[in-house]
Amino acid sequence: MELTEAIFQRHSYRGAYADRPVPREHLRQIMEAGLAAPSGCNKQTTFLIGVDDRALLRDLLDIMDPPACATAPAAILVLTRRRIAYTDGNGVPRCYAVQDYAAAIENMLLTVTALGYASCWIEGHITDADEQGRRMAERLNVPAEYELICILPVGVPLDDMKLPRKRDFSQRACFNGWSITPF
């Protein structure tokens, strides 16, 4: 699949997945694409854990409430280690961990799509106050200085892939200054 096609075909999939394993080579390819993303001041604050062991994946998904990706045959967990990239001229520390992992996740989502799989950026369940992410990280023996941010289920979708309706380009983008008419 061409890059532009993957960009326009990618969308969040929340349906059931086929009971078909995702080859480890594909998971690695997806993860490598994530790690190839840009990183603020090259601090490389994003870390990934691929999970293709069915029993371990079941343990992790049992922690999630509600289980948003219960039938996924594989998943990639995204972690960050928040590090100061630099201190600006006013003495304010700057950290780009959010931008780092967001770029990594988008690269992975595009690669998931290009390989014919589906996924969804699931962060809310992971980072909410109920600490599901911390419990999942503990199950994976993740050191305390790393924060589990997101889970990406990966698999072949069983449901039809319906692309969401996007607003028209002119409602969200313009050139050489603001000229967007509010809707």
N, C-alpha and C positions, 0 to 999 in steps of 0.2 A: 504494500500500500504506500502510495506517495505521502510525503509529510503533510501537504495541504489537505489531502483527503482525510488523513487521520485527525487533523485538527477539527475539521467540520463534521466528522462522524462521531467524535468522542462525546460522550455524555454520561451522566451518572446513572448507573444501573442498580436498581434495588430489588430485582426479582430473584427467582430461583435459578440455580446453576445446574448444569448437567453433571451427572456423577461420573466425571471423566477427569483423571489427574492432569495437572499442568506439568509438562516435562520440566525437570530441574534446569535444563539449558534455557528454557524460555523464562523461567523466574530469574535466572542469573542475568539474562539479556535485559530484562525489565529493570532489575536493580542496577546494573551497570549504567543504563541510560539515566537513572536517577542520580547516581553519583557523578555523572558527567555534567550535571547542571552547574551554572555559575554559583559562586560562593563569595559573599562579601569579604573583601580583603583576603581572600583565599583561606579563610579560617576553617572551612570544611566541617561545619558543625552538625551536619546531617549524618545519621547512622541508620542502617537498615537491618532488619531481621526477616529473612524469608522463612515461611513456615509451610512445609508440604507434608509433614507428618500428621496423619489424620487424627490420631489420639491427642496430640498436643494442640492441634487446631481446635478440636472439640473442647478441650479444657479452656482455651482462651475465649472461645465464643460463648461458653457457658457463663463466663464472667460478665459479658455484655448484656445489658438489659435496656431496651429489647434487643434480641439477637438479630441485628440488621443484616447480617450476611451468613446466616446459619448453614446454608447449603454450599457455600464456596469450598472448592477442593484445595485451595491454597490462599495464602494471604501474605502481604508484605507489611510489616510494622515499621513505622517511621519514628525515629527518635532524634532528639536534639540534645546537644550539650551547649548550653548558652555560654558563649565566650565573648569577652569584650574585643571588638575588632580594633578599636582605637579610641582615644579620648580627644574630643574636638577642642578647638581653641578656647572654649569657655569652661573646660574641665568636665564636660558632660561625656560619660562613657557611651559609646555606640556599639550596639550588638545587632547583627544581621541574621540571627538564627531563624526568624520567621521567614524572611525572604529566601534564605538558603533552603529550608525544607519545602517551602511552597514551590520553588523552581524545580526541586527534585521530584516532588509529587506530580507536577504537571508533565515533566519528561516521562515519568513512569506511566501515567495515564495515557499519554499518546502512544507509547510503545505497546501497552496492553491492547489498545484499539488496533494498532497496525498488525499485531499478531493474531487478531481475530477473537480476542477475549473481551470481557466486560469487567468493569470495576466501578467503585464509588469511593470518593474521598470521605471517609467517616472519621470525623474529628470530635464532634460534639459529645458522643458517648464516651470518648476516651479522655477528654480534658475537663469534663463537668466536675462539679464539687463532690460527686459520689466516689471519686477516685478509682473508677474502673481501670483507667490506664495504669495507675500505680500498681494495682493488683495484678494486671496482666504482665507488667514489667517484672514484678517479683517472681511470677511463675516462670519467667524466662531468665531469671538470675541477672537482670540488668543492674549495673552499678547505680547507686543512688544519685550520682551527679548527672545522669542521663534522664531525660523526660520523654516518655512515650507520648507522641503527639497524634498519631493517625494510624488507622488500619486501612489497607486497601485489599478488599477481597479480590481474588482473581479466578476466573473460570469462564467456561463457555455458557452463555446465557440460554435459558430455556424459553424465555418469553420473547416476543417480538421486540425489536429495538426501535422504540419510537423516539425520534429526536424532538426535544422540546422546542417550542416556538420561541425564537429570539426576536427582540425588537429590531426594527429596521436600522441599518447603519446610520442613517441621518438622525435618528433619535438618540444615538450614543456616541457619535464621533463627528468631528468637523475639522476644518483646516484653517490655520492662520488666525485663530481667535475663536471665542465662543459664539456659536450661531445655532445652538440646539434649541428647539422649541419644546418647552416642558410638555409632557403628556398628561 
